[in-house]
C-alpha cells in the first residue's frame, strides 16, 4: 500500500465534540492525531459522508477551547479520518 501521509501520527485518546447538521453534537474519542488532522473512533455509517465538513472541539478542564473545522477524508471499519482545514 502506498503511504501518502504528510504528517506523523501520534497515538492520543481525548474526547472531542463533533458537530454537523446531520448528527447534531457527539462526544467521540480520538485514536490518533497529527499536524494535519485526527482519527476518531465512531461507527462510520452513523456519520456524514466523505467530503463533508464538521466542527470539532477538544473536551476537557479548560474553558473556551478553540473550535476547529475539519473535512471527512477517509473511513475505516472503526472510524473516520478528519483533515484540519482553515476557516
Short mmCIF file of the C-alpha atoms (twelve columns), coordinates in Angstrom:
data_MODEL
# 
_entry.id   MODEL 
# 
loop_
_atom_site.group_PDB 
_atom_site.id 
_atom_site.type_symbol 
_atom_site.label_atom_id 
_atom_site.label_alt_id 
_atom_site.label_comp_id 
_atom_site.label_asym_id 
_atom_site.label_seq_id 
_atom_site.Cartn_x 
_atom_site.Cartn_y 
_atom_site.Cartn_z 
_atom_site.pdbx_PDB_model_num 
ATOM 1  C CA . UNK A 1  0.000   0.000  0.000  1 
ATOM 2  C CA . UNK A 2  1.319   3.438  -0.922 1 
ATOM 3  C CA . UNK A 3  1.647   5.732  2.108  1 
ATOM 4  C CA . UNK A 4  0.844   9.309  1.087  1 
ATOM 5  C CA . UNK A 5  0.852   10.623 4.648  1 
ATOM 6  C CA . UNK A 6  2.466   14.047 5.074  1 
ATOM 7  C CA . UNK A 7  2.342   14.170 8.876  1 
ATOM 8  C CA . UNK A 8  3.482   11.733 11.538 1 
ATOM 9  C CA . UNK A 9  0.617   10.281 13.595 1 
ATOM 10 C CA . UNK A 10 0.757   10.351 17.378 1 
ATOM 11 C CA . UNK A 11 -1.424  7.938  19.367 1 
ATOM 12 C CA . UNK A 12 -3.644  10.093 21.584 1 
ATOM 13 C CA . UNK A 13 -7.000  9.419  23.198 1 
ATOM 14 C CA . UNK A 14 -9.016  12.504 24.087 1 
ATOM 15 C CA . UNK A 15 -12.693 13.370 23.988 1 
ATOM 16 C CA . UNK A 16 -13.723 15.601 21.089 1 
ATOM 17 C CA . UNK A 17 -17.138 17.140 20.484 1 
ATOM 18 C CA . UNK A 18 -18.017 16.777 16.794 1 
ATOM 19 C CA . UNK A 19 -20.902 18.781 15.335 1 
ATOM 20 C CA . UNK A 20 -22.656 18.671 11.972 1 
ATOM 21 C CA . UNK A 21 -26.276 19.438 10.962 1 
ATOM 22 C CA . UNK A 22 -26.977 15.756 10.158 1 
ATOM 23 C CA . UNK A 23 -25.775 14.387 13.531 1 
ATOM 24 C CA . UNK A 24 -26.068 17.304 15.948 1 
ATOM 25 C CA . UNK A 25 -23.313 17.123 18.560 1 
ATOM 26 C CA . UNK A 26 -21.472 13.927 19.519 1 
ATOM 27 C CA . UNK A 27 -18.685 13.325 22.008 1 
ATOM 28 C CA . UNK A 28 -16.208 10.851 20.486 1 
ATOM 29 C CA . UNK A 29 -12.725 9.593  21.280 1 
ATOM 30 C CA . UNK A 30 -9.661  10.086 19.135 1 
ATOM 31 C CA . UNK A 31 -7.360  7.248  18.122 1 
ATOM 32 C CA . UNK A 32 -4.509  9.445  16.923 1 
ATOM 33 C CA . UNK A 33 -3.660  12.972 15.884 1 
ATOM 34 C CA . UNK A 34 -1.158  14.659 13.571 1 
ATOM 35 C CA . UNK A 35 -0.392  18.176 12.405 1 
ATOM 36 C CA . UNK A 36 -2.816  17.577 9.529  1 
ATOM 37 C CA . UNK A 37 -5.796  16.024 11.285 1 
ATOM 38 C CA . UNK A 38 -7.087  13.300 13.543 1 
ATOM 39 C CA . UNK A 39 -8.803  9.933  13.537 1 
ATOM 40 C CA . UNK A 40 -11.984 9.497  15.583 1 
ATOM 41 C CA . UNK A 41 -13.475 6.227  16.789 1 
ATOM 42 C CA . UNK A 42 -17.087 6.086  15.568 1 
ATOM 43 C CA . UNK A 43 -19.432 3.915  13.553 1 
ATOM 44 C CA . UNK A 44 -18.852 5.334  10.036 1 
ATOM 45 C CA . UNK A 45 -22.390 4.525  8.891  1 
ATOM 46 C CA . UNK A 46 -23.752 6.897  11.555 1 
ATOM 47 C CA . UNK A 47 -21.661 9.830  10.335 1 
ATOM 48 C CA . UNK A 48 -21.811 12.208 7.345  1 
ATOM 49 C CA . UNK A 49 -20.064 11.004 4.150  1 
ATOM 50 C CA . UNK A 50 -16.539 11.705 2.908  1 
ATOM 51 C CA . UNK A 51 -16.175 15.311 1.832  1 
ATOM 52 C CA . UNK A 52 -18.488 16.760 4.487  1 
ATOM 53 C CA . UNK A 53 -17.267 19.491 6.826  1 
ATOM 54 C CA . UNK A 54 -17.600 19.099 10.607 1 
ATOM 55 C CA . UNK A 55 -16.669 21.246 13.585 1 
ATOM 56 C CA . UNK A 56 -14.621 19.805 16.433 1 
ATOM 57 C CA . UNK A 57 -13.619 20.888 19.920 1 
ATOM 58 C CA . UNK A 58 -11.403 19.027 22.397 1 
ATOM 59 C CA . UNK A 59 -13.247 18.487 25.656 1 
ATOM 60 C CA . UNK A 60 -11.529 18.905 28.990 1 
ATOM 61 C CA . UNK A 61 -10.900 21.049 32.019 1 
ATOM 62 C CA . UNK A 62 -10.123 24.296 30.190 1 
ATOM 63 C CA . UNK A 63 -12.964 26.560 29.106 1 
ATOM 64 C CA . UNK A 64 -13.316 28.166 25.693 1 
ATOM 65 C CA . UNK A 65 -11.107 25.701 23.837 1 
ATOM 66 C CA . UNK A 66 -10.952 26.534 20.126 1 
ATOM 67 C CA . UNK A 67 -13.418 25.049 17.660 1 
ATOM 68 C CA . UNK A 68 -11.691 23.718 14.548 1 
ATOM 69 C CA . UNK A 69 -13.098 22.988 11.101 1 
ATOM 70 C CA . UNK A 70 -12.353 19.562 9.633  1 
ATOM 71 C CA . UNK A 71 -13.172 17.657 6.467  1 
ATOM 72 C CA . UNK A 72 -14.017 13.947 6.470  1 
ATOM 73 C CA . UNK A 73 -11.360 12.438 4.207  1 
ATOM 74 C CA . UNK A 74 -11.486 8.688  4.841  1 
ATOM 75 C CA . UNK A 75 -13.440 5.938  6.535  1 
ATOM 76 C CA . UNK A 76 -12.219 2.760  8.169  1 
ATOM 77 C CA . UNK A 77 -14.113 -0.002 9.971  1 
ATOM 78 C CA . UNK A 78 -13.502 1.678  13.333 1 
ATOM 79 C CA . UNK A 79 -13.892 5.349  12.484 1 
ATOM 80 C CA . UNK A 80 -13.167 8.414  10.366 1 
ATOM 81 C CA . UNK A 81 -10.091 10.339 9.300  1 
ATOM 82 C CA . UNK A 82 -10.593 14.104 9.579  1 
ATOM 83 C CA . UNK A 83 -8.341  16.704 7.963  1 
ATOM 84 C CA . UNK A 84 -7.918  20.133 9.567  1 
ATOM 85 C CA . UNK A 85 -8.944  22.947 7.234  1 
ATOM 86 C CA . UNK A 86 -8.632  26.664 7.701  1 
ATOM 87 C CA . UNK A 87 -11.766 28.752 8.014  1 
# 
